[in-house]
Amino acid sequence: MRSSLYISAAAVAICLLAVSCGKEALKTTYGNQEKYIESIAESLQKDGTATITRNEGSVRVTVAEGQGEELREGGAVSFYYAGYFLNSGSLSNNNVFATNYDTFAQSIGWAVSDSTVFAVQTIDLAEDEIVEGLRNGMIGVKGGEECYVLFSGKHGFGGKIVGTIPRNAALAYHLWIKSVSNN
């Protein structure tokens, strides 16, 4: 009886150790992602005209300023996008997982036949669910702005595989903001 109690206690200890090691590995992964996100942001700012804004785990690099009001929590935004998963510490057209911008799709060799896929998307931040990192990065955008929003897997889809996006992947969205309205 005592030996089975020791075996059970040892099994629990091993499981706790494995979970703890898994959490540490994930923490290290996200930390490494945040480092290469900063490197990408700096490379996008290379000519000195881009601005970098950080908000709750998201980094927005504005490469073309917009005009008018800034998007606030609860507002709505209309935009084109190209989504990337970052597995090599760089933006690569090989890692584009989705876009709604036909001009961009054609530029990377994607077939553009379904016009319903390639249309401006409008999101109401008060009602629509979007990934946390993208939401945080979009706060403050203006109509006419072109920017990149980058964030680690911690603020993305986490441990879920979504389409072709690997679990815990860092993500980047190239955004072409068409309009912003705040209620």
N, C-alpha and C positions, 0 to 999 in steps of 0.2 A: 504494500500500500504506500509506504513511504517512498519507495523508488519511483512509483508512477507519479507521485506528487512532485518529486524533484525533476522528473522528465517533463512534466507539464510546465513547471516554472521555467525550466531551461528553454522550452519551446516558445513560451511567451516572451522571454528575454530576447531570444533570437529574432522574433517577429518585430519587437519594438526597435531593436538595433537596425534591422533592415529598413523599416519605415523611416527612422531617423536619418540613415545614410541616404535614402532616396530623397528626402526633403533637402538635405544639404547639397546633394548633386543638382537638384532643381534650382536651388538658390544660386549655386555657382553658374549654372547655365544662364539664368536670367541676368546675373551680374555681368557675364561675358557679353551677352546680347546688348546690354545697356552701353558697354564700352564701344562696341562696333557701331551702334546707333549714333553715338557721339562722333565717331570718326566719319561716318557717312554724312552727318549734318555739317561737319566742318568742310568736307569736300564739296558739298552743294553750295557752301558759302564762299568758295574759293576766290571769286572775283570781288568780294567785299560788298556786293549790292544786296545780297540776301540777308534776311534777318532770322534769328533763331528765337523761338518762344517755347518755354517749357510749362507744362500744366499737368500735374498729378500723374507722372509717369509717361507722358507723351511729349514728343519733341516735334514742333512744327517749324519747317524751314520755308519761309515765304520768299519765292524767287521773283515774283511780280506782285507788287502791291495792288490791292483793290481800293475801292472808294466807297464812301457811305458808312452806314452803321455796321457795327461789329455784331456778329452772332452771339447771342446770350443764351444761357440755359433756358429752355422752353421755347426758343425761336425755331424758325424753319429755314432750311437751306436747300438750294437747288444746285446741282453740280454734276460734272462728269468726273470719272475716276478711273485709275488703273491700280489694281491691288497686287502687291508683291509679297511673297514670303522671303525672308532674309535668312539664308542658310550659309552664306559665305562671307558675310560682312560687307556685301556690296549690292547695289541695285542692278539686277540683270534681267534682261527681257526673257531669259529662259525661266525665270521664277515668277512671271506674271500669272496670277490665277484667275483674274477676272477684269473686265473693263466694260464700260457702257459708252465709250467714246470711239466712234467708228474711225476717225482720223488716226488715233493712236493705234487701234487694232490693225489697221492697214499698214502702219509704219513698222510693225513688228511681224508682219506676214500672216496675220490671222484673216480667215475668210470673213467677209462682211456681207452676209446675205439676209439676215433676219433684222429688219429695221426696228422691230419692237424691243430687241435687246439693246440696241444702240440709241438710247434716248436719255435726256437729262433726268436724273433721279432727284426727287424732292423728299427730304426727311424732316419730320416735325419732331424736334428733340423732346417735346412734352409727351408725345404719344408713341413714337416709333422706337423699337429696340434696336440699338446698334452696338457693336463691340465697344467696350469701355475705352480703349485706347484711342479709337477713332473719334468718339464723342468728345473726350477730353481735348484732343488735338484740334478739333474744329471750333471750339469755343474761341471767339475773337476773330474768325475769318470775316472778310468783306467781299461784297460782290465784285467780280472782275479779278479776284486774287488767283494766283497760281501758287500752289504750295505742295510740300510733302509732309505727311504726318507719319512719324515712326514711333514704334513702341515694342517693348519686349512681349514675349508670350504670356507673361504675368498679367498684362492688360489686354491680351488678345483672346484667343479661344482656349488657352490653357491646355489641359491634357486631352482635349477633344480633337479628333481628326475631322476636318471640315472640307469636303471635296478633295482637292489635291493639296490642301494645306496640312503639313505635318503637325503632330501634337507639339505643344509648347513652342511653336515657331514665332519668332519676331516678325512683325509685319510692317509694311510701308504702304501708304496710299499716296499716289500722285493725284492731286485734286485741282480741277479747274472750276472755280466757284462762279456760278452764273448770277445768283441773287441770294439775298439774305432778308428775312423779315422777322421782326420780333413783335410778339403780341403784347 
